[in-house]
Amino acid sequence: MTKTILLTGFEPFAGNTLNSSWEAVRALAGQRIGHEHVVVSELLPCAFDDSLQQLNQLIELHQPEIVVAVGQAGGRTAFSLERVAINLKDAAIPDNTGQQPVDQPILEDGPAAYFSTLPIKAIVARLREHGIPAEVSQSAGTYVCNTVFYGLMHALNNLQRPARAGFVHIPLLPAQAANKAGAPSMAEPIIVEGLRLALSVTLSVKQDLKLSGGTTH
């Protein structure tokens, strides 16, 4: 029986025409990971409320065993495996519907934070073995990416589903960085291969590695 991996990316935002997360995620649509799992790729709006509503619908529709939400992070040089989602919306810029919440909780009665259930340190180790820059990140920010990460973990917790889930930030594509002097980027084939490796590790590693992924600041 085929089992589903739900992979999500975001639409472009802030006046841009590309979003590296969706370009990479859609490249994996329909691909098989391991013997039983198939990737379903879905596009999320870059909007606080609409993204959560659509994400919940997708979880209900696909009943996935693994969910990985992917977002772009301009300025980052590596795959960033996010460790924790916080119950906070604090937007530096409006979302694609014009909302710009400041100092607001994602869920009024929700817990302060949720942790990823992906084997994030094992994924980082595997990516580095393949020459792909990767790191554990302690913050997914306070924009729509963090809202989706928090909403994802909250939804799965409430449904008591055994799905493993988390969030990954990826760099810009070269085409996005071309007009931004000094902006780091990563080629799409490398990003796609990194996501494929991350999914493969998630399927095979049941207990994450005990490696330091912390920071001193």
C-alpha positions in Angstrom: 0.0 0.0 0.0 1.4 3.4 -1.0 1.9 5.8 1.9 2.1 9.6 1.5 4.8 12.1 2.3 3.3 15.7 2.2 5.8 18.3 1.1 4.8 21.9 1.0 6.3 25.1 -0.4 5.2 28.7 -0.5 4.1 31.0 -3.3 6.3 34.1 -4.0 5.9 37.1 -1.7 7.1 40.6 -1.2 6.8 41.4 -4.9 9.0 38.5 -6.1 8.2 36.2 -9.0 9.9 33.1 -7.6 10.0 31.2 -4.3 12.8 28.7 -4.0 10.8 26.5 -1.7 8.0 25.9 -4.2 10.4 25.4 -7.2 12.2 22.7 -5.2 9.2 21.1 -3.7 7.3 20.7 -7.0 10.3 19.1 -8.6 9.8 16.1 -6.2 6.0 15.7 -6.9 5.1 12.1 -7.5 8.5 10.7 -6.8 9.0 7.6 -4.7 11.1 7.6 -1.5 11.9 4.1 -0.4 9.7 1.3 -1.3 6.3 2.5 -0.1 6.2 6.3 0.1 5.3 8.8 -2.6 5.7 12.5 -2.4 2.7 14.8 -2.7 3.8 18.4 -3.3 1.4 21.2 -2.4 1.6 25.0 -2.7 0.8 27.1 0.4 -0.2 30.8 0.2 2.2 33.2 1.9 -0.5 34.4 4.3 -0.9 33.8 8.0 -4.5 32.7 8.2 -4.9 31.2 4.7 -1.8 29.0 5.0 -3.0 27.3 8.2 -6.5 26.7 6.8 -5.1 25.1 3.7 -2.5 23.1 5.6 -5.2 21.6 7.8 -7.2 20.7 4.7 -4.2 19.0 3.1 -3.4 16.9 6.2 -7.0 15.8 6.3 -7.0 15.0 2.6 -3.7 13.2 2.3 -3.4 11.6 5.7 0.4 11.7 5.4 2.9 9.7 7.4 5.6 12.5 7.0 5.1 16.2 6.6 7.9 18.5 5.7 7.1 22.2 5.2 9.8 24.1 3.2 10.4 27.8 3.1 13.0 30.1 1.6 15.3 32.2 3.7 17.2 34.9 1.9 20.6 35.4 3.4 21.1 31.8 4.6 23.8 29.7 3.0 22.7 26.2 4.0 19.8 23.9 4.6 18.4 25.0 7.9 16.6 22.2 9.8 14.4 24.1 12.2 14.3 22.8 15.8 11.5 24.8 17.4 8.3 26.7 16.4 7.1 29.4 18.7 3.6 30.7 19.3 4.2 34.2 17.9 3.4 36.3 14.9 5.5 39.4 14.5 5.7 40.4 10.8 8.4 42.8 9.5 6.4 43.0 6.2 2.8 42.3 5.3 1.8 38.9 4.0 0.2 38.5 0.6 -3.2 39.4 1.9 -1.9 42.6 3.6 -1.9 41.3 7.1 1.0 42.4 9.3 0.4 41.1 12.8 2.7 42.4 15.6 3.2 40.6 18.9 0.3 38.2 18.4 0.0 34.6 19.3 -0.7 32.1 16.5 -3.1 30.3 18.9 -4.5 32.1 21.9 -4.5 29.0 24.1 -1.7 27.1 22.4 1.6 26.1 24.1 4.6 28.4 23.9 6.4 26.1 21.4 6.5 22.9 19.6 9.6 20.9 18.6 10.2 19.2 15.3 9.8 15.5 15.2 12.1 15.0 12.3 15.6 13.5 13.0 17.1 16.9 12.3 20.6 16.1 13.4 20.8 12.9 11.4 19.5 14.8 8.4 22.2 17.5 8.8 24.9 14.8 9.1 23.7 13.0 5.9 23.5 16.2 3.9 27.0 17.2 4.9 28.3 13.7 4.0 27.0 14.4 0.5 28.7 17.8 0.4 25.5 19.8 0.9 25.8 22.7 3.5 23.4 22.0 6.4 22.8 23.2 9.9 20.4 23.0 12.9 18.5 26.3 13.2 17.1 27.4 16.6 14.5 29.8 15.1 12.2 29.7 12.1 11.6 33.5 12.6 8.2 35.1 13.3 6.8 35.3 9.8 4.5 32.9 7.9 7.1 30.1 7.9 7.1 29.9 11.7 3.3 30.1 11.7 3.0 27.1 9.3 5.6 25.2 11.3 3.7 25.8 14.6 0.3 25.2 13.0 1.6 21.9 11.5 2.9 20.6 14.8 -0.3 21.7 16.6 -2.6 20.0 14.1 -0.7 16.7 14.2 -0.6 16.8 18.0 -4.4 17.5 18.2 -5.2 14.7 15.7 -2.9 12.4 17.7 -1.4 11.3 14.3 1.9 9.5 14.4 3.2 11.5 11.5 6.7 12.9 11.8 6.9 16.5 10.8 9.0 19.7 10.7 10.2 22.6 8.8 13.2 23.2 6.6 14.5 26.6 5.4 16.5 26.6 2.1 18.6 29.4 0.4 17.6 31.4 -2.6 18.0 30.1 -6.1 20.8 31.7 -8.2 18.1 33.5 -10.4 16.7 35.1 -7.2 20.1 36.2 -5.9 21.4 37.5 -9.3 20.2 41.1 -8.6 21.1 41.1 -4.9 24.7 41.9 -4.5 26.4 39.3 -2.3 23.3 37.3 -1.6 24.0 33.6 -1.1 22.2 31.0 -3.2 22.1 27.3 -4.0 21.4 25.5 -7.3 18.0 23.9 -7.6 19.3 20.4 -8.3 21.3 20.5 -5.0 18.3 21.7 -3.1 16.1 19.0 -4.6 18.7 16.3 -3.8 19.0 17.7 -0.2 15.2 17.4 0.3 15.2 13.9 -1.1 18.0 12.9 1.3 16.1 14.5 4.2 13.0 12.5 3.4 15.1 9.3 3.1 16.7 9.9 6.5 13.3 10.5 8.1 12.1 7.2 6.8 15.1 5.2 8.0 16.2 6.9 11.2 13.9 6.3 14.2 16.1 7.8 16.9 17.9 11.0 16.1 21.7 11.3 16.5 23.2 12.6 19.8 25.3 15.3 18.2 25.7 18.9 19.2 23.5 21.3 17.3 23.5 24.1 19.7 24.9 27.6 19.5 26.7 29.9 21.9 24.7 33.0 20.9 
